[in-house]
Amino acid sequence: MQCRERGFSLVEVLASMLVLCSASVAITAGWRLADYKELAMRLDDRARRVLRECYELQTFAPLENKPFKADGTPNNPALVHGFLYHPRAQPNAPVQNSGNYLDAVPYTISISSDGKSMELRYELPGLGQIRQQSVRQSAGFNPQPLDP
């Protein structure tokens, strides 16, 4: 009686490793793209909320608490400049800011010369072949008179 044992050849093992490696690269790339799109969506939502808050302050707050004066200059610069994203600092990376979180994606809010609209601008970070792009959110409104 003759016993023949069969196993995998080196070529089959290498071919299966190549398939697994290319599948893991494709899955990782898809995951990074989905993560980037989720970040873009979160930044867009955060920008809308910040702009809405600034709009409500400009419309309903007392004169000394409004973000902008009657001539369109900032009354409270802390409300018209800031950061939309605060990622957690990596433990081994040099920290530019104090604390456990970094300041990323700065924004600015401006008001039109006629005082009927506000605009929030920020730079959406790039990813691989996707270049960094400037994003604008705007809100038109009919504000209360600034001077009583």
LINWO-V121957 format. One record per pair of residues at least 4 apart in sequence whose C-alpha atoms are under 7 Angstrom apart, sorted by the first residue. I is the first residue (numbers start at 1). J is the second residue. Records with the same first field share a line. If there is no record, write none. Layout:
I = J, J
This chain:
8 = 12, 13
9 = 13
10 = 14
11 = 15
12 = 16
13 = 17
14 = 18
15 = 19
16 = 20
17 = 21
18 = 22
19 = 23
20 = 24
21 = 25
22 = 26
23 = 27
24 = 28
25 = 29
26 = 30
27 = 31
28 = 32
29 = 33
30 = 34
31 = 35
32 = 36
33 = 37
34 = 38
35 = 39
36 = 40
37 = 41
38 = 42
39 = 43
40 = 44
41 = 45
42 = 46
43 = 47, 84
44 = 48
45 = 49
46 = 50, 84
47 = 51, 84
48 = 52, 137
49 = 53
50 = 54
51 = 55, 120
52 = 56
53 = 57
54 = 58, 67
55 = 59
56 = 60
57 = 61, 66, 67
58 = 66, 67, 68
59 = 143, 144
61 = 65, 66
62 = 66
63 = 146
66 = 75
67 = 74, 75, 76, 79, 80
68 = 72, 73, 74, 75, 76
69 = 73, 74, 75
70 = 146
72 = 111, 113
77 = 81
78 = 82
80 = 108, 109
81 = 107, 108, 109
82 = 106, 107, 108
83 = 103, 104, 105, 106, 107
84 = 104, 105, 106, 107
85 = 103, 104, 105
86 = 101, 102, 103, 104
87 = 101, 102
88 = 100, 101, 102
89 = 95, 100, 101, 102
97 = 102
105 = 122, 123
106 = 122
107 = 120, 121, 122
108 = 120, 121, 122
109 = 118, 119, 120, 121
110 = 118, 119, 120
111 = 115, 117, 118, 119
112 = 116, 117, 118
116 = 140, 141, 142, 143
117 = 138, 139, 140, 141
118 = 138, 139, 140
119 = 136, 137, 138, 139
120 = 136, 137, 138
121 = 135, 136, 137
122 = 134, 135, 136
123 = 132, 133, 134, 135
124 = 132, 133, 134, 135
125 = 132, 133
126 = 130, 131, 132
127 = 131
